[in-house]
Amino acid sequence: MNKVCNFCGNMNFTEKKIQYIYKHDNNYLIVNNVPCDQCEYCGEQYFEANVLKKIEKDYNDIYLTGKKAKSEITVPLEEFVEL
């Protein structure tokens, strides 16, 4: 079966490893080297279900059961103010 991009209809994809940002309840988990298929035309990314389930499990292990993350970063936060 040929894959078709749901956004642009392109049929050409590239296997990539990307940085994935998971957000839930104002908490974030940044995961490096996540495998995906990326549309060569529009850049839309497609993930296998088992990959997303693993990310969700890692998030839950860290935020709900206290698993230690590999590393942590501090991120500045600003509110947008119209000029």
C-alpha positions in Angstrom: 0.0 0.0 0.0 1.3 3.4 -0.9 1.3 6.2 1.7 -0.2 9.5 0.8 0.2 12.7 2.8 -3.1 13.7 4.3 -2.3 17.4 3.9 -0.8 17.8 0.5 -1.4 14.5 -1.3 2.3 13.8 -1.9 3.5 10.2 -2.0 7.2 10.7 -1.2 8.4 10.3 2.4 11.7 10.3 4.1 12.5 8.4 7.3 13.8 10.8 9.9 14.7 11.1 13.5 13.4 14.3 15.0 12.9 16.1 18.3 9.4 15.6 19.6 7.8 17.9 22.1 5.0 16.2 24.2 2.7 18.5 26.2 0.1 17.5 28.7 -1.5 19.5 31.6 1.1 22.3 31.1 4.0 19.8 31.5 6.4 19.1 28.7 8.6 16.3 27.7 11.2 16.8 24.9 12.3 13.5 23.3 15.2 13.4 20.9 15.8 10.9 18.1 12.1 10.0 17.6 11.6 8.0 14.3 9.0 9.3 11.9 8.2 9.4 8.2 8.2 13.0 6.9 6.5 14.2 3.7 9.1 15.4 1.3 6.8 18.2 0.0 5.1 19.8 3.0 7.1 18.4 5.9 4.1 16.8 7.7 5.4 14.1 10.1 3.8 10.6 10.7 4.6 8.4 13.7 3.9 4.8 14.4 1.4 4.2 17.3 4.0 2.2 19.3 6.4 5.2 19.2 3.7 7.6 20.5 2.7 5.2 23.2 6.3 4.9 24.3 6.6 8.7 24.6 3.3 8.8 26.6 4.6 6.1 28.9 7.8 7.9 29.5 5.9 11.1 30.3 3.7 9.3 32.8 6.7 7.5 34.3 8.4 10.9 34.8 5.4 13.0 36.0 3.3 10.4 37.8 5.8 7.9 39.2 8.9 10.0 39.7 11.2 8.4 37.2 14.3 10.5 36.8 14.6 12.0 33.3 18.0 11.7 31.4 18.4 15.5 31.8 16.4 18.6 32.5 16.5 22.1 31.0 15.2 25.5 32.0 13.1 27.3 29.4 12.2 31.1 29.6 8.5 31.9 29.4 7.0 35.2 28.2 3.5 36.4 27.5 2.8 38.1 24.2 2.0 41.7 24.6 0.5 43.6 21.6 2.3 46.8 20.7 
